[in-house]
Amino acid sequence: MTELPELSGKAAVVTGASRGIGYGVAEALIARGDRVAITGRNEDALKEAVESLGSERVIGIAGKAHDLAHQAEVVERAMEAFGRVDYLVNNAGTNPVFGPIADVDLDVARKVFETNVISALGFAQKTWHAWQKEHGGAIVNIASVAGLSAAPFIGAYGISKAAMINLTQQLAHEYAPGVRVNAIAPAVVKTKFAEALYEGREAEAAAGYPLKRLGVPSDIGGAAAFLTSEQSDWITGQTLVVDGGIFLNAGVA
């Protein structure tokens, strides 16, 4: 980023942000003047992301999202660096299995839930106690359209994202009125995480979307920026579907 905007006075934690959707979210928040703590498993990739986003406004903390010590370190370091954590964006996720749900390895399913759901709850608890309980803020959980209906061959992932949507509602109810909690449910976004769904066949994959393209990280970044802004002050407990219109095709042969 070549020109930094004036500081907004707000700060955020964005998990899984060394690349892809998380990076796009961090970029959008920085573009409006927020300071951001980003996380990721790969330390080298995280360092590159910090340098690219701007080390004046960004810190990176490497670790696994489901690790409790890592969660505590992230929030502690964000508080030390920024003095506050107004916004949390839970983006870290995994989907290591592809196949019928009848044959899914239950240990793998547990790993999916640990990373996609339990880690989001852990971060939400820690930001709540560190800052948001007394000062307010907003949380955005990155879910998926796979959590809104059956998702053949990625069933464990879809079930975890459905749980994340319900977690969003639970948190929204308990954290109100000071903290708003919403979710975003993207369809296929062009990231390394989703490459298997479109690589070598992007035109074919995009053809079924009314908007005739797949998503890009900035699409989700813009939605997250909105849901953590004053423009969304009367929105909580909702799931914003950002899908290029693909759900409009439901039930159409």
N, C-alpha and C positions, 0 to 999 in steps of 0.2 A: 504494500500500500504506500503510495508516494506522498500523499498529503493527509495528515491526521486532522480530524475535526477537533473542535473545542471539547474539552472533557465535559461529560454529562454529570459527573459526580456519582454515577452508579457503577456497580461492579457485578460480574457474573462468574459462575462456574459452568463450563460446558464440558461434558464428558465425551470421550471418544472423538476428539476433535483434531487429531493430527492430520486428517484428510477427510474427504467425502462430506457427508451432511453436517457433521459436527464442525468441520472447518468452515463450511458455508455459513453456519449459524454464528460462529465466532466472528467471522468477517463482517457480517451484517451488524452485529452489536458494536464492534469497534468503529464501524463506519458512522455510527450515530454518536460516538464519543464515550462509550462504556469502556471500562477496563475489564479484562477477562483472564481467568485462570483456565487453562485447557489441560485435558488429560489424554493419555494414550498409552498403549502397552509398549510400543517401540520407542525407546529413548531418542534414537537418532532421527526418526521421522518427526518426533515431537519437537526436537530442537529446530529442525528445518521449518516447521510450521510457525514456531515462535518468531524466528528470524523473518519469515515472509510476512507475517501479520504485523510485526513491529514490536520489538522487545521493550519499547517505552511503555506500552500499554498491556502487554501480555506476559504471563508467566506460564511455564509448563511443568507439570508434575507427572512423571511416568509411573505406571503401575497398573494392576489389574482391577477393573471396576468392582468386582465382587469382594475384593480384599478389604476387610474392615479397617486395617491399619492404613491402607492407601486412602480410603475415604476420609479418615480422620486427618491425615496429612494434608490432603487437598484443601479441605475447609480451613484448617489451621493456617496453612501458608497463604491462602487467599485473604484471610482476615489480617494476617501480618502485613501483607503487601498493600492491601487496599483499605483495610479498616472496616470492611462491610462485605456482605454477599446479598445483594438485592435480588438477583435472579439465578435460578438453577435450570439448566437445560440437560435433561437426562437423555443422552443420545447413544451411549455405549451399548453395543449389542453384539450378538453372535448368532450364527446359524450354520453349525458344522455338519448338518445332516440333511440329505435329500432322499426321500423315499416314502413309502406308505407308512402311515402312523401305526399300523398293526405290527410292524417290524422294527420300530424305532428302539434303539438301545436306551433303557431307562436311565442309565448313568449319563448319557449324552443329553437326554431330556432335562435331567436335573441341572446340568451345566448351563443349558439354555435359560432355564428359569433363574438360576443364580445370577447370571450376567444381565439378563434382560429385565427382570422384575425385582429381585431382592436387592440388587445393587441400587436401583432407582429409589427404592424405599429407604435404603441406608443413607444415600446422599440427601434425600428429602428430610430425614430425621436430623441429620447433622447440620444442614443449613438452617433448619428451623430453630434448633437450640442455640446455634452460634450467633444468629442475627435476626432472622425473619420473625420469630415469635414476638419480639419486642418492637421491631421496626417495620415489618411488612415486606412485601415483595411479590414475586411471581415465580411459578415453576411451570416449565413446559416439558412434557414427556413425549419423546419421539416414538410413536407407536407404528402402525402400518395398516394398510387396507387388508392385510392378511389377518388382522385381528377383528375384522368386521363381518367376515363370512368364511366359509370353508376355503382352505388354501391347500389344494392337493400337492402332496410331495414335500411341503414345508410345514406340516401340521404342528410339530412341536413349536416352531417359531411362531406360527399363527396363534396358537393357544397362549403363548407367553405374551404376545402383543394384546390379545383380548384381556388378559389379566392386567396388563399395564393400563388399559383404558379404564378398567374398573378401579384400579389403584388411583388413577387420576380423580375419579369421582369421590372416592373415599377421602383422599387428601383435601380436595376442594371443600368438602363438607366440614371436615375437622379443622382446617386451617383458616377458614373464613372467620371474620371479615378481613383480616389484615393481609392474608396471602391468597392470591388467586392461583388456581392450578388448572391447566388445560393440557390437552394432548394434540399432536399433529399426526395424522395417518396418511403418509405418502404412498403412492403407487411406486412403480419402478423408477428409481433415480439413478442417473449415470454415475456410479461410483465403483470402486474396486470391489466393494462388498457385494454388489449386485451384478457384477460382470457376467456371471454364468447365465443370467436371465436374458441377456441381449447381445453378448459378444459374437461378432460375425453375422448377426442377423438384426441389426438395430432397426433398419427400415421396416422389416417384417414385424418386429415387436411393437414399433410405434404406430403401425397402420391401424390397430384396433382402438387407438385413443382418438376421441373426437378432436382434440387439439393437435393431433398428428405429430407428436414428439414425446419423447420420454422426459422425465424431470431432470433438472440439474440442481446441484446443492444450493445455489442462490434462491431457487424457488422455495425451499424449505427455510432457508435463512430469513427471507423476507417475512414468512409466516410467523416464525419465532420472534422476530423483532416486533411484529404487530402485537402478538400475545403477551409481550413483556412491556408494552407501551401504555401510555395514558389513554390512547384511543380504544383500548380494550378493557377499560376499567370496570365495565359492568358485565364482563364475560368470565365465568368460572365453571369448572366441571364439564366443559365441552370438548369434543373431539373434532378438530377442523380437518376435513378430508381434502388433501391436496394431491389430486390424481389425474390431472389433465382430462377429466371427464370420463374416465374409463368405467366408473360405476353407472354411468348413463346407459351402458350397454347391457346391464343386468336383465336377464330374461329374454333378450333378443337373439333369435337364432342366427 
